[in-house]
Amino acid sequence: MSQPIPTKFLDMLPLPVVVVEFTEETLNHTFVFLNNKFNSIIGWSLKEIPDKDHWWHKVYPDVQYQKVVESLWELSMESLDSDNDSFVSMTVNIKTKHNGVKRFNVCTELKNVLIDGYYVVTFEEVNESQDN
């Protein structure tokens, strides 16, 4: 039995957050929760991005960029030392629903430390001044 998702806690966080259900049977994991910051900054709803496949197509409409990001992300996930590494992180351009393309540092925890059976993905917006 899985534990409840701490939605009130996640809604208090200052970063956009997605909670994704982890299943061994498929790489197309289901998105189960988007916090308030995700809704206000990135804007897509669970109906629009119900799973990873929809996510890739919606936020990376350029097929070439989508393939690069997906390959790098999956490679990062597969190449981590599960005994020593607990997070995967990369900086990417994401198409938001209302505000065009924005740059985010996307990070996910690997050990399901917050909620058993799920993993959390956070999005920290990268401003131009932070790049320099």
C-alpha positions as CSV (number, residue, x, y, z in Angstrom):
1,M,0.0,0.0,0.0
2,S,1.5,3.3,-1.0
3,Q,1.5,6.3,1.4
4,P,-0.4,9.5,0.7
5,I,1.3,12.3,-1.3
6,P,2.0,15.3,1.0
7,T,0.3,17.7,-1.3
8,K,0.0,20.5,1.3
9,F,3.8,20.3,1.9
10,L,4.6,20.2,-1.8
11,D,2.3,23.2,-2.5
12,M,4.3,25.3,0.1
13,L,7.6,24.8,-1.8
14,P,8.9,27.7,-3.8
15,L,9.8,25.5,-6.8
16,P,7.6,23.7,-9.4
17,V,7.3,20.1,-8.4
18,V,6.0,17.0,-10.2
19,V,5.3,13.7,-8.4
20,V,5.7,10.7,-10.7
21,E,4.5,7.1,-10.0
22,F,7.4,4.7,-10.4
23,T,6.6,1.4,-12.1
24,E,9.1,-1.2,-13.2
25,E,6.9,-2.4,-16.1
26,T,7.3,0.8,-18.2
27,L,9.5,3.8,-18.7
28,N,6.4,5.9,-19.4
29,H,5.7,6.8,-15.7
30,T,2.4,8.4,-14.7
31,F,2.4,12.0,-13.3
32,V,0.2,12.0,-10.3
33,F,0.6,15.5,-8.8
34,L,1.7,19.0,-9.9
35,N,2.2,21.6,-7.2
36,N,0.9,25.2,-7.2
37,K,4.2,26.6,-8.4
38,F,4.3,24.2,-11.3
39,N,0.8,25.4,-12.3
40,S,1.8,29.1,-12.1
41,I,5.3,28.9,-13.7
42,I,5.1,26.0,-16.2
43,G,1.4,25.8,-16.6
44,W,0.6,22.4,-18.1
45,S,-2.2,20.4,-16.4
46,L,-2.2,16.7,-15.5
47,K,-4.7,16.2,-18.4
48,E,-2.1,17.7,-20.8
49,I,0.9,15.9,-19.4
50,P,-0.5,12.7,-17.7
51,D,2.8,10.8,-18.2
52,K,6.4,11.0,-19.3
53,D,5.6,10.5,-23.0
54,H,3.2,13.4,-23.1
55,W,5.7,15.5,-21.1
56,W,8.5,15.0,-23.7
57,H,6.2,16.0,-26.6
58,K,4.6,19.0,-24.8
59,V,7.6,20.7,-23.3
60,Y,10.1,19.8,-26.0
61,P,8.2,20.4,-29.3
62,D,11.4,20.5,-31.3
63,V,11.9,16.8,-32.0
64,Q,15.7,17.0,-32.3
65,Y,16.0,18.8,-28.9
66,Q,13.5,16.4,-27.4
67,K,15.7,13.4,-28.5
68,V,18.8,15.0,-27.1
69,V,17.3,15.8,-23.7
70,E,15.6,12.4,-23.4
71,S,18.8,10.6,-24.3
72,L,20.9,12.6,-21.9
73,W,18.3,12.2,-19.1
74,E,18.0,8.4,-19.5
75,L,21.8,8.1,-19.7
76,S,22.2,10.1,-16.6
77,M,19.6,7.9,-14.8
78,E,21.2,4.7,-15.9
79,S,24.8,5.7,-15.2
80,L,24.5,6.8,-11.6
81,D,26.0,4.8,-8.8
82,S,22.9,4.0,-6.8
83,D,25.0,3.5,-3.6
84,N,26.5,7.0,-3.7
85,D,24.2,9.2,-5.9
86,S,20.7,10.2,-4.9
87,F,19.9,12.8,-7.5
88,V,20.0,13.4,-11.3
89,S,20.2,17.0,-12.4
90,M,20.4,18.8,-15.8
91,T,19.7,22.2,-17.2
92,V,17.3,22.3,-20.1
93,N,14.9,24.6,-22.0
94,I,11.3,23.9,-21.4
95,K,8.3,25.2,-23.3
96,T,5.8,26.5,-20.7
97,K,2.1,26.8,-21.4
98,H,1.8,30.6,-21.2
99,N,5.3,32.1,-20.9
100,G,7.2,30.7,-23.9
101,V,10.5,28.8,-23.4
102,K,12.2,29.1,-20.0
103,R,15.5,27.5,-18.8
104,F,15.3,25.2,-15.8
105,N,17.6,23.1,-13.7
106,V,15.6,19.9,-13.5
107,C,16.4,17.6,-10.6
108,T,15.0,14.2,-9.5
109,E,15.6,12.1,-6.5
110,L,16.3,8.5,-7.2
111,K,15.8,6.6,-4.0
112,N,12.1,7.4,-3.4
113,V,13.1,9.0,-0.2
114,L,10.0,11.3,0.1
115,I,7.2,9.0,-0.9
116,D,7.5,5.2,-1.4
117,G,6.5,4.2,-5.0
118,Y,6.9,7.7,-6.4
119,Y,9.7,10.0,-7.3
120,V,9.7,13.8,-7.2
121,V,11.0,16.1,-10.0
122,T,11.8,19.8,-9.2
123,F,12.3,22.7,-11.6
124,E,14.5,25.6,-10.6
125,E,14.2,28.5,-13.1
126,V,17.6,29.7,-14.3
127,N,17.8,33.4,-15.0
128,E,20.2,34.9,-17.4
129,S,22.1,36.6,-14.6
130,Q,22.6,33.2,-13.0
131,D,24.2,31.9,-16.2
132,N,27.0,34.5,-16.1
